[in-house]
Amino acid sequence: MAIWLTIMSRIDSLQTFVAVVRSRNFSNAADSLGVTPSAISKQISGLEERLGVRLLNRTTRSVSPTEAGQMFYQHCEHIIESISEAEALVSDFDVSPRGRLRITAMSNFGRRELARIFADFSDQYPDISFELHISDRPVDIVKEGYDFALRIGTQEDSRLIAKPVADQSIAICAAPSYLEKWGKPESLSDLHDHRLLMITNAEYARLNWLRQFEKDHGFSLSSIERKLSVNDIDLIYEACLTGMGITALPTYIAERHLQNGELIQLFPELDIPVRTIKVVFPQNRYLANKSRAFLDFITAYFNER
């Protein structure tokens, strides 16, 4: 029992120290922990005495960590997070998934895919709700407190885990009305006589799908008319449907229109590199039942399509 009390006392002192460094003020730390400022001061002094080193620089208005204190704080923060995760793991054990999931996703993918995914997921897990943030700007999901981000392409943040769930295939498309007016290109070199629609903020649509064939087919991309360049995929998609030109679209956007004949796929034999759709989440965060349920569901969702 004595050993257990000692361990709990030390954990309390670490929690107190972390609260003080985060708030930079004894009074604010005391409020967050529900104790008095004098109790905070006494506990910090006891911690410094036990360690034999000064951890905080104190002024009348604020406190800040010393060099040793900053190093100690980083380790304490990991310890406190590990304790919180362990408690969450036990309390979450054998409990039906419930709660709220905060998710951020790319605009065009979110609009076209997530409503259906959420609806099917909610049929299985009615006690889970969603807060969805649609944005094409880079979102720091660790700093902003998101459970998941749905992204396409590379992932270079070492704080995050990126789990591939599907491939994003690309189709070169044109509307029947466009082909009736301008003819159907039978080869890439025929594109000299056609109008291309470009999505300026999408790597796959900046004519990169043609560059690998430029040398082999002996034509210059600079001579092809770019009828419309815009940084919005939905506008390009609508322009293609109305017969304005030829463009590259992700199959999750074009698939339905290709099936019903509203769009025609050109050059289906082209081997266009696919990009990967990934579910991204913080590396060191415990995955609660609700998060594991969603990760398993969305992986199976795309695998079964």
C-alpha positions in Angstrom: 0.0 0.0 0.0 2.8 2.4 0.9 4.4 1.8 -2.5 1.1 2.5 -4.3 0.6 5.7 -2.4 4.1 6.8 -3.3 3.4 6.1 -7.0 0.1 8.0 -6.9 1.8 10.9 -5.2 4.4 11.1 -7.9 1.8 10.9 -10.6 -0.1 13.8 -9.0 3.1 15.9 -8.9 3.7 15.2 -12.6 0.2 16.2 -13.5 0.5 19.4 -11.4 3.8 20.3 -13.1 2.4 19.7 -16.6 -0.6 21.9 -15.7 1.6 24.7 -14.5 3.8 24.7 -17.6 0.8 24.6 -19.9 -1.0 27.5 -18.1 2.2 29.5 -17.2 0.5 30.5 -14.0 -0.1 28.9 -10.6 -3.6 30.3 -10.2 -4.8 29.0 -13.6 -3.2 25.6 -13.0 -4.9 25.5 -9.6 -8.3 26.3 -11.2 -7.9 23.6 -13.8 -7.0 21.0 -11.1 -9.5 22.2 -8.5 -7.0 23.0 -5.8 -5.5 26.2 -4.2 -2.5 28.0 -5.6 -0.7 27.4 -2.4 -1.2 23.6 -2.8 0.3 23.9 -6.3 3.3 25.9 -5.1 3.9 23.4 -2.3 3.7 20.4 -4.7 6.1 22.0 -7.2 8.6 22.9 -4.5 8.5 19.3 -3.2 9.1 18.0 -6.7 12.1 20.3 -7.3 13.5 19.3 -3.9 13.2 15.6 -4.6 14.8 16.0 -8.0 17.5 18.4 -6.8 17.0 20.8 -9.7 15.0 24.0 -10.4 12.2 23.3 -12.9 10.5 26.7 -13.1 11.5 30.3 -13.4 9.0 32.3 -11.2 8.0 35.9 -11.5 5.1 37.8 -9.9 3.0 37.4 -13.0 4.0 34.1 -14.6 6.2 31.0 -14.5 8.2 29.4 -17.3 10.2 26.2 -17.5 14.0 26.2 -17.1 16.0 24.3 -19.6 15.9 21.3 -17.3 12.2 21.9 -16.7 11.4 22.0 -20.4 13.1 18.6 -20.9 11.3 17.2 -17.9 8.0 18.6 -19.1 8.3 16.8 -22.5 8.8 13.4 -20.7 6.0 14.2 -18.2 3.6 15.0 -21.0 4.2 11.6 -22.6 3.7 9.9 -19.2 0.4 11.7 -18.6 -0.9 10.9 -22.1 0.0 7.2 -21.6 -1.9 7.1 -18.3 -4.9 8.7 -19.9 -4.8 6.3 -22.8 -4.5 3.3 -20.4 -7.5 4.6 -18.5 -9.4 5.1 -21.7 -8.5 1.6 -22.9 -9.9 0.0 -19.7 -13.0 2.1 -19.6 -13.6 1.5 -23.3 -13.2 -2.3 -23.0 -16.1 -4.4 -24.1 -18.3 -1.2 -24.6 -20.4 -0.7 -27.7 -18.9 2.1 -29.9 -20.5 5.4 -29.1 -19.6 9.1 -29.1 -18.7 11.7 -31.7 -16.1 11.5 -34.4 -14.4 14.6 -35.8 -13.3 14.1 -39.4 -11.9 16.5 -42.0 -12.0 15.6 -45.7 -11.3 17.1 -49.2 -14.2 19.0 -50.6 -15.0 17.0 -53.7 -14.4 13.6 -52.1 -16.4 14.6 -49.0 -19.4 15.8 -50.9 -19.6 12.7 -53.2 -18.7 9.9 -50.9 -19.1 10.6 -47.2 -22.9 11.1 -47.0 -23.4 7.6 -48.2 -20.5 6.2 -46.0 -21.9 7.9 -42.9 -25.4 6.7 -43.6 -24.3 3.1 -44.0 -22.0 3.4 -41.0 -24.8 4.8 -38.8 -27.0 1.9 -39.6 -24.5 -0.3 -37.9 -23.4 2.1 -35.2 -26.4 4.3 -34.3 -24.7 5.7 -31.1 -21.9 7.4 -33.1 -22.3 10.9 -34.5 -20.1 12.9 -36.8 -18.7 16.4 -37.0 -17.4 16.8 -40.5 -15.1 19.6 -41.7 -14.8 20.0 -45.5 -11.7 21.8 -46.6 -9.0 21.7 -49.3 -6.6 23.6 -47.1 -3.9 21.7 -45.1 -5.4 20.9 -41.7 -3.2 20.1 -38.7 -5.4 17.3 -37.3 -3.3 16.9 -34.1 -3.4 20.6 -33.2 -7.1 21.0 -34.2 -8.2 17.8 -32.5 -9.6 15.7 -35.3 -9.9 12.0 -35.1 -9.3 11.4 -38.8 -8.5 13.1 -42.1 -9.4 11.6 -45.5 -6.6 12.6 -47.9 -5.3 11.7 -51.4 -1.7 11.5 -52.3 1.5 11.6 -50.2 1.8 11.9 -46.5 5.0 13.3 -45.0 4.0 14.2 -41.4 5.9 11.9 -39.0 3.2 12.5 -36.3 0.6 10.8 -38.3 -0.3 7.3 -39.5 -1.8 7.1 -43.1 -3.7 3.9 -43.8 -4.4 3.3 -47.5 -8.1 2.4 -48.1 -8.6 2.7 -51.8 -7.0 3.7 -55.1 -8.2 6.8 -56.9 -8.4 5.9 -60.6 -8.5 8.5 -63.3 -10.6 8.6 -66.4 -10.2 10.9 -69.4 -13.7 12.1 -70.3 -15.8 14.1 -72.7 -19.5 14.6 -73.1 -21.3 13.1 -76.2 -22.2 16.7 -77.2 -18.6 17.7 -77.3 -17.6 14.6 -79.4 -20.4 15.3 -81.8 -19.2 18.8 -82.4 -15.4 18.2 -82.4 -15.1 14.5 -83.2 -13.6 11.7 -81.1 -9.8 11.7 -80.8 -8.6 8.3 -81.7 -5.0 8.9 -80.6 -3.1 11.3 -78.3 -1.7 13.2 -81.2 -5.3 14.1 -82.2 -5.6 16.2 -79.1 -3.9 19.1 -81.1 -7.4 19.7 -82.5 -9.3 19.6 -79.2 -10.0 21.7 -76.1 -8.7 20.6 -72.7 -10.1 21.5 -69.3 -7.6 21.8 -66.6 -7.9 21.7 -62.8 -5.0 23.8 -61.7 -4.8 22.6 -58.1 -5.0 18.9 -58.9 -1.7 17.2 -59.8 -3.3 14.5 -61.9 -5.2 17.0 -64.1 -2.3 19.4 -64.9 -1.8 17.4 -68.1 0.6 15.1 -66.3 -1.4 12.2 -67.7 -0.1 13.3 -71.1 3.5 14.2 -70.4 4.7 10.6 -70.2 3.4 10.1 -73.8 4.5 13.4 -75.2 7.9 12.2 -76.5 6.6 8.9 -77.9 3.8 10.5 -79.9 5.8 13.5 -81.2 3.7 16.4 -80.2 4.0 19.4 -77.9 1.6 19.9 -75.0 2.1 23.7 -75.3 0.3 23.7 -78.7 -2.9 22.1 -77.2 -5.6 24.6 -76.5 -6.5 24.8 -72.8 -10.0 26.0 -73.0 -10.5 26.4 -69.3 -8.2 26.4 -66.3 -9.7 26.7 -62.9 -8.9 25.6 -59.3 -12.2 23.9 -58.7 -12.9 20.3 -59.7 -16.6 20.7 -59.5 -16.7 23.5 -62.0 -14.4 21.5 -64.4 -16.7 18.5 -63.9 -19.8 20.6 -64.8 -18.0 22.1 -67.8 -17.1 18.7 -69.1 -20.8 17.5 -68.7 -22.0 20.5 -70.7 -19.6 19.7 -73.6 -17.0 22.4 -73.1 -14.0 20.1 -73.5 -12.0 17.0 -72.5 -10.7 16.6 -68.9 -9.3 14.0 -66.4 -11.7 13.1 -63.6 -11.4 10.8 -60.6 -13.6 7.7 -61.3 -15.6 8.4 -58.0 -16.8 11.5 -59.7 -17.1 10.2 -63.3 -18.3 6.6 -62.8 -22.0 7.2 -62.6 -22.0 9.4 -65.7 -19.8 7.0 -67.7 -22.3 4.2 -66.9 -25.4 6.2 -68.0 -23.7 7.6 -71.1 -23.5 11.3 -70.0 -19.7 11.0 -70.3 -17.6 8.9 -72.7 -14.2 7.6 -71.5 -11.4 8.3 -73.9 -8.1 6.4 -74.2 -9.2 3.7 -71.7 -6.0 1.8 -72.6 -3.8 4.5 -71.1 -2.0 3.3 -68.0 -2.5 6.4 -65.8 -0.9 6.2 -62.4 -3.4 5.9 -59.6 -3.3 7.9 -56.4 -4.1 6.5 -53.0 -7.0 7.5 -50.8 -5.8 7.4 -47.1 -7.3 7.6 -43.7 -4.9 9.7 -41.6 -4.9 9.8 -37.8 -2.4 10.8 -35.0 0.3 8.3 -34.4 0.4 8.4 -30.6 -3.4 8.7 -29.9 -5.3 5.7 -28.5 -7.9 4.6 -30.9 -11.2 4.3 -29.0 -13.9 1.8 -30.0 -15.7 4.4 -32.1 -12.5 5.2 -34.0 -11.6 1.5 -34.6 -15.1 0.8 -35.8 -14.9 3.6 -38.4 -11.5 2.7 -39.6 -12.5 -1.0 -40.1 -15.8 0.1 -41.7 -14.3 2.5 -44.3 -11.6 0.0 -45.2 -14.1 -2.7 -45.8 -16.4 -0.2 -47.7 -13.9 0.5 -50.4 -12.6 -3.1 -50.6 -16.1 -4.4 -51.3 -16.9 -1.9 -54.0 
